[in-house]
């Protein structure tokens, strides 16, 4: 399995033909006063599987880890089973889009967004939550 990409966006949608529509893609900073609640945020992950790794079950999970090491909600997990591609020289790709509404970050500090497959970390995205004085804060991601 190859993890092609994993990133955060302010919002994301996928069309029926597999196109991603993104706003505020690939951010790694949160600016505001804490606790800070984001109206919306998305985690987008693309994995590619060669034919010999298809038609078996994998356990996918994603978690947000606070600066104190505690796990935040939402915690996302599901079993996935990529199908064998129609043509033997092709690979099977799988995009997971996790849309999150109303997530609260309790304090300023460094957060980890961990992407795991079968319990093994495949990607760790760092998210830096920076305190901004109230009069300058718009509770935004940058």
Order of alpha helices (4+ residues) and beta strands (2+ residues): beta-beta-beta-beta-beta-beta-beta-beta-beta-beta
